[in-house]
Amino acid sequence: MMRSAGFPVAVLVLAASALLGASPAYAALTISAPGAVDLGTYPLTSTLINGQIASVTVTSTQAGSWTATVTGSPFVTGSGPSQYSIPQGQVRYWSGPVRNATGQLSVVTPGQPSEASAQPLTSQRTAFSATTTSAQPSTVTWNPTLVVNLPGSVVAGKYTAAITHSVA
């Protein structure tokens, strides 16, 4: 199937889920991430898509350090040959700067502070880390961005991927 102007790569929908470490030491950490995000509709002539994911927030009620990580699956539409998927190596993640921080935090570090530092989701990546100095509640919020390079062979369709944020 050939790429031609006017055929959309329909909608890229991201499913995000939050996972917690199993150790009781991490019971005072929570993470919230959007359940689904619509990155929009793009013509097949597009080669690069930038889409911001809604806010991701880590809440800590313990003193100490934590690290939030992100993983991703390939974007797929239906099943079939490679033109029905966008591999993880074509999807880069950047956390961007902190958008909001509350509580007693001594260090807050984005994993990828700028688009130039975006990393492909071919393996688990650090999204953000922080050190809290008190057991009083603290939060760190960021708005990550996905940069998707569309392969030349991609076909029109609704592409979905799972973007998973975890904290420990």
C-alpha positions as CSV (number, residue, x, y, z in Angstrom):
1,M,0.0,0.0,0.0
2,M,1.4,3.4,-0.9
3,R,1.4,6.5,1.2
4,S,-0.6,9.3,-0.3
5,A,-1.7,12.7,0.9
6,G,-5.1,12.9,2.6
7,F,-5.1,9.4,4.2
8,P,-4.9,9.8,7.9
9,V,-2.8,7.8,10.3
10,A,-6.1,8.2,12.0
11,V,-5.7,8.6,15.7
12,L,-2.7,7.6,17.8
13,V,-4.2,6.6,21.2
14,L,-1.9,6.0,24.1
15,A,-2.8,3.9,27.1
16,A,-0.9,4.8,30.2
17,S,-0.9,2.8,33.4
18,A,0.7,3.3,36.8
19,L,2.6,0.5,38.7
20,L,4.1,0.6,42.2
21,G,7.0,-1.3,43.6
22,A,6.0,-4.3,45.6
23,S,8.2,-3.7,48.6
24,P,6.5,-2.2,51.7
25,A,9.3,0.4,51.7
26,Y,7.6,1.9,48.7
27,A,4.0,1.9,50.0
28,A,4.2,5.6,50.6
29,L,4.7,6.3,46.8
30,T,1.9,6.7,44.3
31,I,1.9,7.7,40.6
32,S,-0.9,9.0,38.5
33,A,-0.8,9.0,34.7
34,P,-3.5,9.5,32.1
35,G,-5.5,6.4,31.1
36,A,-5.6,7.3,27.4
37,V,-4.4,10.2,25.3
38,D,-5.3,11.1,21.8
39,L,-2.3,12.5,19.9
40,G,-4.4,13.5,17.0
41,T,-5.0,12.7,13.3
42,Y,-2.2,13.2,10.8
43,P,-1.9,12.8,7.0
44,L,0.4,10.0,5.8
45,T,2.7,12.6,4.4
46,S,3.7,13.4,8.0
47,T,7.1,12.1,9.0
48,L,7.3,13.4,12.6
49,I,4.6,13.7,15.2
50,N,5.1,15.5,18.6
51,G,2.4,14.8,21.1
52,Q,2.2,15.8,24.7
53,I,0.9,13.3,27.2
54,A,-1.2,14.8,30.0
55,S,0.3,15.3,33.4
56,V,2.1,12.5,35.3
57,T,2.4,13.0,39.1
58,V,4.3,11.2,41.8
59,T,3.2,11.7,45.4
60,S,5.5,10.7,48.2
61,T,4.7,10.5,51.9
62,Q,8.2,9.4,53.0
63,A,11.6,10.8,53.3
64,G,14.1,9.4,50.7
65,S,14.7,9.1,47.0
66,W,12.4,7.8,44.3
67,T,12.7,7.2,40.6
68,A,9.9,7.1,38.1
69,T,10.5,5.1,34.9
70,V,8.7,4.8,31.6
71,T,8.4,2.0,29.1
72,G,6.5,1.7,25.8
73,S,5.2,-0.8,23.4
74,P,5.1,-0.4,19.6
75,F,2.3,1.5,18.1
76,V,0.1,-1.0,16.2
77,T,-3.0,-1.0,14.1
78,G,-4.6,-4.4,13.6
79,S,-2.3,-7.3,12.9
80,G,-0.2,-8.0,9.9
81,P,3.1,-7.0,8.3
82,S,5.5,-4.3,9.6
83,Q,3.6,-1.4,7.9
84,Y,0.9,-2.0,10.5
85,S,3.3,-1.0,13.3
86,I,5.6,1.8,14.4
87,P,8.5,0.2,16.3
88,Q,9.6,1.4,19.8
89,G,12.8,2.7,18.3
90,Q,10.8,5.2,16.3
91,V,9.1,6.5,19.5
92,R,11.1,8.9,21.7
93,Y,10.1,10.1,25.1
94,W,11.1,13.3,26.9
95,S,9.9,14.2,30.3
96,G,10.5,17.9,30.0
97,P,11.0,20.1,33.1
98,V,9.1,19.9,36.3
99,R,5.7,21.6,36.0
100,N,4.8,21.6,39.6
101,A,6.5,20.5,42.8
102,T,5.2,20.7,46.4
103,G,6.6,19.7,49.7
104,Q,10.1,19.4,51.0
105,L,12.2,18.3,48.0
106,S,16.0,18.7,48.0
107,V,16.6,17.4,44.4
108,V,14.2,17.1,41.5
109,T,15.7,15.8,38.2
110,P,14.0,15.2,34.9
111,G,15.2,12.2,32.9
112,Q,15.1,14.1,29.6
113,P,14.8,17.9,30.3
114,S,14.6,18.9,26.6
115,E,13.6,17.5,23.3
116,A,17.3,17.2,22.4
117,S,17.6,14.6,25.2
118,A,14.6,12.5,24.2
119,Q,15.2,8.8,24.3
120,P,13.7,5.9,22.3
121,L,11.4,3.6,24.2
122,T,13.4,0.5,23.3
123,S,14.0,-0.1,27.0
124,Q,13.0,1.2,30.4
125,R,13.9,4.9,30.8
126,T,14.1,7.2,33.8
127,A,11.3,9.7,33.5
128,F,12.0,11.7,36.7
129,S,13.7,11.3,40.1
130,A,13.5,13.2,43.3
131,T,14.7,13.2,46.9
132,T,12.3,14.2,49.7
133,T,13.6,15.5,53.0
134,S,10.4,14.9,55.0
135,A,7.6,12.4,55.5
136,Q,5.2,15.2,54.8
137,P,3.4,14.8,51.5
138,S,5.3,16.0,48.4
139,T,4.5,15.9,44.7
140,V,6.3,16.2,41.4
141,T,4.3,16.7,38.2
142,W,5.6,16.8,34.6
143,N,4.0,16.7,31.1
144,P,6.0,14.3,29.0
145,T,6.1,14.5,25.2
146,L,6.3,11.6,22.6
147,V,8.1,12.2,19.4
148,V,7.0,9.6,16.8
149,N,9.0,9.1,13.6
150,L,6.5,7.7,11.0
151,P,8.1,4.9,8.9
152,G,7.7,5.4,5.1
153,S,5.7,2.2,4.9
154,V,3.1,3.1,7.5
155,V,-0.5,2.6,6.4
156,A,-3.6,4.5,7.4
157,G,-5.2,3.3,10.7
158,K,-5.8,3.9,14.4
159,Y,-2.5,3.2,16.1
160,T,-2.3,2.4,19.8
161,A,0.5,1.8,22.2
162,A,0.9,1.3,25.9
163,I,3.1,3.9,27.7
164,T,3.6,2.7,31.3
165,H,4.9,4.9,34.1
166,S,6.2,3.2,37.3
167,V,7.7,4.5,40.5
168,A,9.9,2.9,43.2
